[in-house]
C-alpha cells in the first residue's frame, strides 16, 4: 500500500498547503480519501482524474470534501467520460457539494454509496472498517486493510477511547492534530492535539504516526516534537507530495 499526501492543512488552504487529501494506491487501485480544498491540483500532479477508482470521505466539512466537485467535473465533462466514480461517504455528508451543480449535469459522473460510521464494507482491494468518532458533524474514523498493510485515519475527531482501537497495530496511523498542546475550550470535545495523537499512537502500538490537519500557521516542528513526548517511532507531518510505503 502506498499513501501520497495531497494536503494536510486544517480549516482552509494556505499558499503552500492544500487541506486534507490522500491518495492511497494498492495493486493498481487508486482510492482518493478526503478531497478537501485545493487538493485536485495536487492530485493531478500524480494521477489523471479518470484514473481514480473510488473516493472515500470521512465527513462533510468542505476542507475534507469540496474538491469532489471539480474532480467530478473533470471526469463528467470530458470528451470521453470514464465510468461513474464510486463515492463512499456518511449519509448526507456530500449533499452540499453535489448541489453545487444542477443534478443532471454530473449525474452520470458518480455513484454514491452512503454508509453509517461503524459499518464495514469493501472498496476494491481494501477492507474498510469505520468508527463514529466525535466531531461537530458525523465523522468516520477509517481503517483500510489489505493483505500486506493497515492504514488508520481519524478524519477529524476529538478525544475518544475508540481511537486506539481504530489504530491498533496499524502500519501507519494518520491522525488529526489541529493544535499542538491544547484545544480551545469550546472545541475541546471535537478536535485533537499533537500530544494526544502521540499518546493514542503509543496505546495502539502503531508502527508509524503521521500528523495532519494542523491549524494554519502551526509550526510543524512543534507538533512533531510534542507528539514525540509520548510516541517514539517515526513521526511525519502530512505535507503535499510526501509518499509513504506501508
Secondary structure, DSSP 4 states (H G I P E B T S, - for coil): -EEEEEE-EESS--SS--BSEEEEEETTEEEEE---TTHHHHHTTT--GGG--EEEES-S-HHHHTTHHHHHHHHHTSTT--SPEEEEEETTTTHHHHTTS-TTTSGGGEEEEEE-TT-EEEETTEEEEEEEE-SSS-EEEEEEEETTEEEEE--S----THHHHHTTT-SEEEEE--BSS---GGGTTT--BHHHHHHHHHHHT-S-EEEE-EETT--HHHHHHHHTTT--S-EEE--TT-EEE-
